[in-house]
Amino acid sequence: MDFATIGGLFVAIGLILAAMLNGGSIGMYIDVPSVLIVVGGSIGAIFIAFPAGQVIGGMKAVKAAFFAQKYSPDETIKLLSDLSSRARREGLLSLESAAEETEDDFMKRGLQMVVDGHEASAIEEVLFAELDKIEERHKKTIAVWDTVGAFGPAMGMIGTLIGLVQMLQNLSDPTAIGPAMAIALLTTFYGSLLANIVGIPLANKLKVRSAEELSAKGLVAQGLLSILAGENPRFMVDRLNATLAPAERFSEAA
C-alpha cells in the first residue's frame, strides 16, 4: 500500500474541508446540478476522447497509485550476479531451474530464452520490444487521467457560463439570482477539485509507477544479455549500478 498517495489525499481533502467549515457549513458547497455538469460532463467527454477499453484500463490502473509493487534494484542486481556466477561455473543450462522458480514473468521468459540457446540479438529484440509495449500501455492509461485533469476545469467553466446565463435572464427575480450564482461558482470549484486532487495527481503517480517498472525490467534485460555474453559478474554489477542512483546500487559489502 502506498501511504504517500493515501496520506496526501487525506491531507488535501482534510485541509479543504477545514477551510470550508471555517467559513460556514458544508451544505453551502453542495450543489447537485454543479456535480452533474462537472462529473457527468467529464465522464462523457472522456468516453468521446478515448475508446471504452482505454477508459476502463485507465480506471483499473488507479490501483497502481494506491498499491505499489515494490521494486528493489539492489536485490535484482544481486540475483543477476548470482545467476551470472552460476552460468559461468555450470553453463547456461543450469539457469533452467531459476527460470522455473522465479515469479517475475519478464525474467522467466528472458531466462527461458537464454536457456533455449537463442541468439543474443534475438533475445534483445524480444525483451526490449516488450518494454516498448509496456511503456505504450502505460502511456494510454496515463493519458486518460491527464485528460481528466484538463476536462475538469473546462466543465467547471461550462457550468459557470450556464449559471451566469441563468442569472442574467432572471435579474428581475432576486430569488433566482442566488441559485444561479451557486451553479456558476460551484462548478468552477468542483472542476478545480477534480483536476487538482484527482486527475493530475493520479496521472503523475502513474508516471512514477511506470518509470519504476520499466527501470526494473530494463535492469533484468541488460543483466540477462550480460550473462549470455559471458561477462564477468563483477563487471555486470558495475555496469548495472552505473544506471542507478547511489542509494539504489548493489554492493557486495552491504
HELIX and SHEET records of a PDB file:
HELIX    1   1 PHE A    3  ASN A   22  1                                  20    
HELIX    2   2 ILE A   26  TYR A   29  5                                   4    
HELIX    3   3 VAL A   32  VAL A   35  1                                   4    
HELIX    4   4 LEU A   36  GLY A   40  3                                   5    
HELIX    5   5 GLY A   41  ALA A   49  1                                   9    
HELIX    6   6 ALA A   52  LYS A   60  1                                   9    
HELIX    7   7 VAL A   62  PHE A   66  1                                   5    
HELIX    8   8 PRO A   73  GLU A   90  1                                  18    
HELIX    9   9 LEU A   92  LEU A   95  5                                   4    
HELIX   10  10 GLU A   96  GLU A  101  1                                   6    
HELIX   11  11 ASP A  105  VAL A  115  1                                  11    
HELIX   12  12 ALA A  120  GLN A  169  1                                  50    
HELIX   13  13 PRO A  174  LEU A  193  1                                  20    
HELIX   14  14 LEU A  194  GLY A  199  3                                   6    
HELIX   15  15 ILE A  200  LEU A  228  1                                  29    
HELIX   16  16 PRO A  233  ASN A  241  1                                   9    
HELIX   17  17 PRO A  246  GLU A  248  5                                   3    
END                                                                             
